[in-house]
Structure formats: structure tokens, C-alpha cells
Amino acid sequence: MTGNVIENVALDHVAHAVPRWQDVWTRYAVDLGAVWSSGGPGPGFAPGQLRFADGARIEVLMPYDPDINDFLQRFLVANGPGPHHLTFKVPNLSDAIDRARAAGFEPIGIDRRDPEWMEAFLHPKAATGVVVQMAEAPNAWTSPPPADFPNERRQRQDGSGPVPAASLRSVVHAVADLDQGAALFVGLLGADIADEGLRPDHRWMELDWGGPLALRLVCPTRSDSHAPLRRWLGDRTGRVHHVEFAVDEAESVPGTVPGDLATIGLDLDASSGPIWVIEPEANAGLRLVLVAN
């Protein structure tokens, strides 16, 4: 790759901000089979990373000692719980910052104090409506789960045992301008375009960084304000629409409803089978779409 593209980037995880970790532990651990990967208290927040069957992770963020740093508390007050950021691992943070600036993106919140985790952010106003975190972390971090992390798992409907853990396949990110989204995620962050196409209500682009977690950009094609995706996006430059899981016996996950344009607001391709949806109000502000494993 040439120009301002950052090489050897990995989409590491998607972050979900909640008032308390426990608000979504049943959903992610019991219903979908996630295991604890790492986490603990930090300055103003506590991250808890949960790993699914394919190795992809969701980071659950809750406030911790907001008197030290109240950024997450302020986010929750302003927006309520829901998707917070996308984290991309980069091999060299200083190089990534230089390339971002050369491409017209000004990183903020640059922090190089800890050599085990150096980071910078792109503000959602510059990053199609989502916080983008670039992080240099030479070593993987693991930690034991909290004492109250659930061990029980959703059981098969025939009573034969636990349902296998789900796979977290992709983050679906709605953008007002697909070219601007591609400029960030392909032109700067180095994604490969795995596939792209046109549906009745949106254009889409599937982006891949070689790991288990993909990013799908979706852009409304209908200009009328009554089109569900256009209406949902409003005047924003972008919003995380949902995360997609491959799940066994999806219909037995508590809180699911059959998925269609009316419930999702997005014309998804259901050719591979039924789609089930857990709406944001049933999952602390983050919509889940479940497809057959």
C-alpha cells in the first residue's frame, strides 16, 4: 500500500458503553456464550473485553471513578448506553498519527505514557460519526474474570446441553457518504474491500482487515425522509447500526424478534435464512442482528 495508508492495521474490537458491566453480561455471556478475555478498572472507566467463538471481541465499558476522568460518564448522560468506539491496532502509533494528519484527519487524545498501550483518537465529527481509536499495544493483555461473571450458558431447546458460543461477524456502520467512509477505513486504515453492492435502500461495502471481525459500511440511496434507513440516520454523518452474530438456535435467544425492513430499518439480504433482531432497548442501546450459524 502507498500514500497515507497505515499498513498492517487490525480491527481489534467494538466498544459498548453501559452504566454497569452487569447490564449486558447475561446477554453476551449467557445468551451468546462469550468468555471473559481481559479488563479491570482504569482512570474514569473500566473496560471488560468479552471474546466470542471466532475470537472477535466486544469491549464493555462502564464508568469508574469519574472524578478522575468523566469522559464516559458524560457520554452516557448525553447519549445513553450504546456503541462507543472502534479500536484499530497499529504497529507504530507515531507513524499512524503522521499518516492520519497527512490524510486530513487530526488525531486527539494522544497518549504515549504507557508503552504497553499507546493511543490516539479520531473524533466522530471527522470519523463518520463514530469514535475511532488507534492503539499500539505490543503485548496481549489477559486477566481473570470478576467473581460475578456468569458461568451459566443458554441451553439447547431439546435439553441436550448448552448452545455453542456465537461468532461475532461484523459491525454494521451506517454512513451518509460512502466515499468519505471509504477514505477513512480503506484510504487511511488500510481495509481490503471484500465485497460491495447495491440493495433497494442502500449501497454497501464489506471491509476486511484479515481478522475475525469485519466492518460493513451502509449508505442510504433513497433521499426521501420516509425511507427507514435515511430517517434513522437523520442529519448525522454516521452511526453504528448494529453488530451481527452467527448463532445456533437464534430464535431461542431471549428478546429476539423476527427481522425485516420494518424492524431493522435496513434492507438486509436474508437469502441465507431467517434473521432475528434484538432491538437496542433490549440490549443497553446496541442492536444485535442474529443469523443462522
Secondary structure, DSSP 8 states (H G I E B T S, - for coil): --TT--SS-EEEEEEEE-S-THHHHIIIIIIT--EEEEE---SEEEEEEEE-TTS-EEEEEEEE-TTT--HHHHHHHHH-SEEEEEEEE-S-HHHHHHHHHHTT---EEEE-S-TT-EEEEE-TTTTTTSEEEEEE-SS-------TT------B-TTSSSB----EEEEEEEEES-HHHHHIIIIIIT--EEEEEEE-SSEEEEEEE-SSS-EEEEEEE---STTSHHHHHHTT-SEEEEEEEEEETTGGGSTT-EE--HHHHSS----TTS-EEEE-GGGTTT--EEEEE-
